């Protein structure tokens, strides 16, 4: 089965850990060891305490759907529709938002407040984090 069309990010020194961490099935975010704060997208210093003591850290992969829309418009040839686009918040820190797709469920069944779990879609060395119902 072919994978759906999606834009694939260009990897660089700042984002490589995020886009390749799915290789071992773990979702990682940049984490401040000084104040135990996750930040996304990655940055050079913690926005909470201004420490530069940052490193990628694995999270549970559990999240909650905070917002969802169902897209019916294909943006590129071969793009399957409809699909659910959602903003999810990770369980470890409610203000870490990730825009993603919800899979393994009918798009019209995705609701705000739904618990979800990360899964990955591989494209070369990039592992796109998607979420499915928990």
C-alpha positions as CSV (number, residue, x, y, z in Angstrom):
1,X,0.0,0.0,0.0
2,X,1.4,3.4,-0.9
3,X,1.6,6.1,1.7
4,X,-0.4,9.3,1.4
5,X,1.2,12.4,-0.1
6,X,2.6,14.8,2.5
7,X,5.3,17.4,2.6
8,X,8.5,16.1,4.1
9,X,10.6,18.5,6.2
10,X,14.2,19.4,5.4
11,X,16.4,18.1,8.2
12,X,18.9,20.4,9.9
13,X,20.9,20.4,13.1
14,X,18.0,21.9,15.1
15,X,15.2,19.6,14.0
16,X,16.9,16.3,13.1
17,X,16.2,14.7,16.5
18,X,12.5,15.4,16.2
19,X,12.0,14.1,12.7
20,X,14.2,11.0,13.1
21,X,13.2,9.9,16.6
22,X,10.4,7.7,15.4
23,X,13.0,5.2,14.2
24,X,12.9,3.7,17.6
25,X,9.1,4.4,18.1
26,X,9.7,7.2,20.6
27,X,8.4,10.8,20.2
28,X,11.0,13.3,21.5
29,X,10.8,17.0,22.3
30,X,13.5,19.4,23.4
31,X,13.6,19.5,27.2
32,X,15.1,21.9,29.6
33,X,16.9,19.9,32.3
34,X,17.2,23.1,34.5
35,X,13.4,23.6,35.0
36,X,11.8,20.4,33.5
37,X,10.1,22.3,30.7
38,X,9.5,20.9,27.2
39,X,9.6,23.2,24.3
40,X,8.3,22.9,20.7
41,X,9.4,24.0,18.2
42,X,13.0,23.7,19.3
43,X,14.9,26.8,20.3
44,X,18.3,27.8,21.6
45,X,17.1,28.6,25.1
46,X,14.3,27.6,27.4
47,X,11.5,30.2,27.2
48,X,10.6,29.5,30.9
49,X,14.0,29.9,32.6
50,X,16.3,31.0,29.8
51,X,18.7,28.1,30.4
52,X,20.6,26.6,27.4
53,X,20.7,23.2,29.2
54,X,18.5,21.6,26.6
55,X,18.4,18.1,25.1
56,X,15.9,15.9,23.3
57,X,13.9,13.8,25.7
58,X,11.4,11.0,24.9
59,X,7.8,11.4,26.0
60,X,5.1,8.8,26.4
61,X,3.4,9.5,23.1
62,X,0.1,10.0,24.8
63,X,-1.8,13.2,23.8
64,X,-5.2,14.8,23.7
65,X,-7.0,16.3,20.7
66,X,-7.5,20.0,21.4
67,X,-8.7,21.1,18.0
68,X,-9.7,19.2,14.8
69,X,-10.9,19.9,11.3
70,X,-11.7,17.5,8.5
71,X,-10.1,18.4,5.2
72,X,-12.0,17.5,2.0
73,X,-9.8,19.4,-0.4
74,X,-6.7,17.6,-1.9
75,X,-3.8,19.9,-1.9
76,X,-1.8,17.8,-4.4
77,X,-2.4,15.1,-6.9
78,X,-2.8,11.7,-5.3
79,X,-3.7,13.1,-1.9
80,X,-6.4,11.0,-0.3
81,X,-9.3,12.9,1.3
82,X,-11.0,13.3,3.7
83,X,-8.5,13.4,6.5
84,X,-8.4,14.8,10.0
85,X,-6.0,17.6,10.9
86,X,-5.6,18.1,14.6
87,X,-3.7,20.0,17.2
88,X,-2.8,17.7,20.0
89,X,-1.3,18.4,23.4
90,X,1.2,15.9,24.9
91,X,0.4,14.3,28.2
92,X,3.6,15.5,29.9
93,X,2.9,19.2,29.3
94,X,-0.4,20.6,28.2
95,X,1.1,23.6,26.4
96,X,3.2,21.6,24.0
97,X,1.1,21.7,20.8
98,X,1.7,19.5,17.7
99,X,-0.2,19.9,14.5
100,X,-0.7,16.4,13.1
101,X,-3.1,14.0,11.4
102,X,-5.3,11.5,13.2
103,X,-5.3,8.1,11.6
104,X,-6.9,4.7,12.1
105,X,-10.3,6.3,12.6
106,X,-12.9,7.8,10.3
107,X,-12.1,11.5,10.1
108,X,-15.6,12.5,11.2
109,X,-15.2,10.4,14.4
110,X,-12.3,12.5,15.7
111,X,-13.5,14.8,18.5
112,X,-12.0,17.4,20.8
113,X,-10.9,15.8,24.1
114,X,-10.2,12.4,22.4
115,X,-7.1,10.6,23.9
116,X,-4.6,9.6,21.2
117,X,-1.3,7.8,21.0
118,X,1.6,8.5,18.6
119,X,2.4,6.4,15.6
120,X,4.9,7.1,12.9
121,X,4.9,7.2,9.1
122,X,8.3,6.7,7.6
123,X,9.6,8.6,4.6
124,X,13.3,7.8,4.2
125,X,15.0,8.9,7.3
126,X,12.0,11.1,8.4
127,X,9.4,9.6,10.7
128,X,6.3,11.8,10.7
129,X,4.5,11.7,14.0
130,X,0.8,10.9,13.5
131,X,-1.7,10.0,16.2
132,X,-4.4,7.3,16.5
133,X,-7.1,6.8,19.1
134,X,-5.7,5.5,22.4
